[in-house]
Amino acid sequence: MSYQPIGIFDSGVGGLTVLKEVSRILPSENIIYLGDTARVPYGIRSAETVTRYSFECTEFLLRQDIKLLIVACNTVSAISLKEIREKVSIPVIGVIEPGARAAVNSTKNRRIGIIGTEATIKSSAYLKAIKALDKDIEVFGLPCPLFVPLVEEGWTDGIIARLVVEKYLKDMMYRGVDTLVLGCTHYPLLKGVIQDVMNKVCLVDSAIETAKVVRDILEEQRAKSKEQRAGDQGRLKFYVTDSTEKFVNVGERFLGKRIDDIEKINLGR
Ligand code: DGL
């Protein structure tokens, strides 16, 4: 089991922020990443469609004999995680619970802000996960739909990013939150600008928290890659449902390293 890969999927390129953290703290793990780039974004679609797409991604990764599945997409984690877990027998890790737990541990004034896609905020998944841990914490959700195209375009700093971030987060500043959850795969790339605008606020990056949960589960199940003990580097394999070229261009920025082993596949019927 320890040599089997970890499977990660996302609606597109954004989940590479999660892959980056997982391979940083578990460098010897073999990881298979699937980005459903032909159908991104998921964040504007109905729950039914998001669940159908996520089943297709899950089935593909199960056929690659993965030992653990990471649902890197906040939108899928918010909407379809329970149904995915019911379908499979391996551990399935979403990004909502780890992010919610880190936010609860961080807040002092018990006021937490959540930013994400329309679908994630509408689902109230973060709110429910936080309230399940502490029902007295106040939670403020805010969709920031322009953040995703901004990041995909590579505009993660400079005046345009700053103005867009300021415009969205103005209301959040007045709410007096002391903790803000970056509840979307793309938002960690805007961390610098967001932190500048919300300068006294603690930013919670779900990707980092999720990677820690994955490490704990593999340790608990003694399923960590054997090579890890020898300090070797695991293999990273990428699958996409649209052009590999576009994914490599944007993806290398997300990952901060080269993407070599990549293949285009078809999902769905
Ligand atoms: N991966 C999505 C998320 O984390 C953002 C992009 C999309 O809308 O598909 O919610």
Residues whose N, C-alpha, C, O or C-beta is under 5 A from the ligand:
A	BS01	DGL	S11 G14 V40 P41 Y42 G43 I44 A72 C73 N74 T75 T117 V148 G183 C184 T185
